[in-house]
C-alpha cells in the first residue's frame, strides 16, 4: 500500500485538475465536496492503521 503522503498527493493532484477544468461554481463545489470526502476517508483509514500499530506496541510493553 502507498504511503499516506503519497495518497494525499494523488488526492490533491486530482482536485487541482478538477478545479482547472471547472467552468461553473457548481462544478467547483462538487470538486471540493469529492475532495473533502476523499480526505476524510483517507484520514480515517490512516488513523485506524496507526491505532492498530499503537495497540500492538502496548501489548508488547505490558
C-alpha distance (Angstrom), angle and dihedral (degrees) to the residues before:
residue distance angle dihedral
X1 . . .
X2 3.79 . .
X3 3.76 120.5 .
X4 3.78 120.5 -94.3
X5 3.81 93.8 -111.1
X6 3.81 91.6 49.6
X7 3.80 90.0 52.4
X8 3.82 90.7 48.6
X9 3.80 89.4 52.1
X10 3.80 90.3 53.0
X11 3.80 91.0 50.2
X12 3.81 92.0 49.2
X13 3.79 93.5 47.5
X14 3.80 90.2 51.2
X15 3.82 90.3 48.6
X16 3.80 94.3 48.2
X17 3.81 91.0 50.2
X18 3.80 90.2 50.6
X19 3.82 90.9 50.3
X20 3.80 91.5 50.3
X21 3.81 91.3 51.0
X22 3.83 94.9 44.6
X23 3.75 115.6 112.0
X24 3.82 100.5 175.4
X25 3.77 138.0 43.0
X26 3.78 89.3 -115.4
X27 3.80 92.9 58.1
X28 3.80 89.9 48.0
X29 3.79 90.5 52.3
X30 3.79 91.0 47.8
X31 3.81 91.7 49.1
X32 3.80 90.0 51.5
X33 3.78 92.5 46.7
X34 3.80 92.3 52.0
X35 3.82 90.2 45.0
X36 3.78 92.2 51.2
X37 3.81 92.5 49.5
X38 3.81 90.5 49.0
X39 3.80 89.9 52.0
X40 3.79 93.4 47.8
X41 3.81 92.1 48.7
X42 3.80 92.5 47.9
X43 3.80 93.9 46.5
X44 3.79 92.0 48.2
X45 3.80 92.6 53.3
X46 3.82 91.8 43.0
X47 3.79 92.4 52.9
X48 3.81 90.5 46.0
X49 3.82 89.7 54.7
X50 3.80 91.3 48.9
X51 3.81 91.8 48.7
X52 3.80 90.2 53.5
X53 3.81 89.9 49.2
X54 3.82 92.0 50.1
X55 3.80 92.6 47.7
X56 3.82 90.7 52.0
X57 3.81 90.2 50.2
X58 3.82 90.9 49.8
X59 3.80 91.1 52.3
X60 3.80 90.6 52.4
X61 3.80 91.7 51.3
X62 3.72 99.1 46.1
